[in-house]
Amino acid sequence: MLGDKITQLRLERNLSMNMLAKKSGVSVSVLFYIESKNRDPRFSTICKLAKALKVSIDEFIEKNDI
């Protein structure tokens, strides 16, 4: 799931939710809902998170997430 992937990448980079929110421009509350699988992010949010986590969109979204 996309929320799991975001959490995994964030933790691999030793980033807190607050740090990722600041780097990406995505609010902590939106990030929390995405990671807890309560919200599907907009494509623009996915792009911001991918950029902040330094991964391509292709790497970020697995085929089974679409």
N, C-alpha and C positions, 0 to 999 in steps of 0.2 A: 504494500500500500504506500501511497505517496507520503502520508504522515510519518510512517516508519522510516522511510528513506531520508526525509528531512532530519528527523531525530538522529539517525545514524551518522549522517554527514556532519551535523552540528557537533555531536559529541566527539567524533574523530578529530575535529578541529579545535577541540577544547573551548567551545563557545557556549556561553549561557544563552538562554532565550533572550535576555535583555541585550546581550552583545550582538546576537544575530539580528534582532529587531533594529538596532541602531545602524548596523552595517547595511541592511537591506532597505530600510525605510518602511518596513512592514510592522504594524503595531504588535506589541507583545500579546494582546488578546487574540488577534487574528492568528498569530503563530501558534498560540496555545490550542486554539480550536482546530487548526490544521493537524498539529501533531497528535492531538487526542482523537482524531478522525471524526470530529463533529462538524467539519466544514470542508467542502471542496474549494480549493483556491481558484481565483480567476487566473487566466493565462498571464496577465501582467504581473500578478503576485509571484507566480512560478518563475517568471523571468528575473524578477528582483532577487528572489531567494537563490536561484541558480548562480547569478552573478556574485552575490555576497559569499556563497560557498565555493566559488571558483570551479564550477562544473558546467558542462554544456547542457543544454536542454535535453539532448539525446541521452546523456548519462543520467540525468536527473529523473527523467520519466521512463520507467520500464514499460514494455509493451503491455503488460497486464494491468497497468494503472489507467490505461485509456479506455 
